[in-house]
Amino acid sequence: MEELQKALQDRGLTVTGLPEKGRCLYTTKDFYPGEVIISQEPYVCVPNNSSSISRCDGCFASSNLKKCSACQVVWYCGSNCQKLDWKLHRLECQVLSRLDKEKRKSVTPSIRLMLKLYLRRKLQNDNVIPSTTTDNYSLVEALVAHMSDIDEKQLLLYAQIANLVNLILQWPEISINEIAENFSKLACNAHTICNSELRPLGTGLYPVISIINHSCLPNAVLVFEGRLAVVRAVQHVPKGAEVLISYIETAGSTMTRQKALKEQYLFTCTCPRCIKLGQFDDIQESAILEGYRCKDDGCSGFLLRDSDDKGFTCQQCGLVRSKEEIKKIASEVNILSKKTLALTSCGNHQEVVSTYKMIEKLQKKLYHPFSVNLMQTREKLIKILMELEDWKEALAYCQLTIPVYQRVYPQFHPLLGLQYYTCGKLEWFLGDTENAIKSMTEAVEILRITHGTNSPFMKELILKLEEAQAEASYKLSSKDE
């Protein structure tokens, strides 16, 4: 711990233990929006390979892949990634190659992550690969497992997969209980590695980053540059303040956020947003994000359940919506939602679009205009329409989501920046250069804080904005002539 404190001290950080929160990361200097607070390579990581997609174990690329000829489990995009990973994969390859073909297919990413955890520890203990103050197994041992908070069913599952890991490794010195505890640590502490557009690529364990606690009103954001985890300030973080990131999707009611945190991370959040639970502001916010709309289309009021539980009353104009009316529309939405699943599995994209449009039409009658459910339906429509290259309709739905994004996310949130970017790309493609410049400028203003300016993704975004600006200038000068 002393060595870690010394390493963090040079970065303007310190670890403090609090009885109610455990270890916390605090600043010993000021950090400003866009400034990197801390970054870390993973102790171990794996790509989220599945039957439909495979990724390189080194860089998570999904093209030009070749499978390891020995174990037939791991993929690489080329000799460079294979060489960089060889010391660890050599051992993993040996243990995986002992399994028969069918058992190898059952080796999930989470099992591989656990295997790599123990193999990396062995390599560091044997001095085959170096360990440092921010890259060693003792940091993993210091992570909280929450074993006493886990229900019996989950404990049994951990024991079963721990037994499988034990059978694969065949190391008698490691107990099943220890492996099960590490699975619990991974569940609470591992991070989903995403690309610059926040699409999941894999899972990694970053023991120092894991010290950072959660807040539904964070002052920092975690993004990834390849496999490197980077935490940047999204507001001024003064000296002596705790560094806080969000573990979950924060666009939801306090009850929804609390439920997600309790189920996944086994704690109750007491951030400034969550301590308002039950207060009028919180009730209003929940009713807008996850509740129903007023019957009067011209009214923007929110509805609350009547004391007699027979309906919902608009808190602005007093109009009442019956419980039966709401249940009827909600039931229709539910039936159509199930239909989309069947249509998606059949690959019938046009039918999927038509069905989602019907859902959106019903949800507009049912939910408040700033409803998260309505926003999510529109996001699905954008994705499918872009796959179908229906750029005009995709843009129309994208523009509808922007006001909701502005309301549910803070000023500097990567999802808001990315939505502006999507809007800008569509506008530019459709010839609306003026609005494309506005959207991409908004995107740059947000994403330069959350993503920095040096990544290939950000360089491409800035280049696109400059090209759009040059195009607009050319059009303007042509008109003047």
Secondary structure, DSSP 4 states (H G I P E B T S, - for coil): -HHHHHHHHTTTEEEEEETTTEEEEEESS-B-TT-EEEEE--SEEEE---SS----TTT---SS-EE-TTTSS-EESSHHHHHHHHHHHHHHHHHHHTS-HHHHHT--HHHHHHHHHHHHHHHHHTTSS--BTTBSHHHHHTS---GGGS-HHHHHHHHHHHHHHHHHH--TTS-HHHHHHHHHHHHHH-EEEE-TT--EEEEEE-TTGGGSEE-SS-SEEEEEETTEEEEEESS-B-TTPBPEE-SS--SS-HHHHHHHHHHHH-----STTGGGTTSHHHHHHHHHHHSBB-SSTT---BEEE-TTSSEEEETTT--EEEHHHHHHHHHHHHHHHHHHHHHHHHT-HHHHHHHHHHHHHHHHHHB-TT-HHHHHHHHHHHHHHHHTT-HHHHHHHHHHHHHHHHHHS-SS-HHHHHHHHHHHHHHHHTT-HHHHHHHHHHHHHHHHHHT-S-SHHHHHHHHHHHHHHHHHHHHHHHHH-
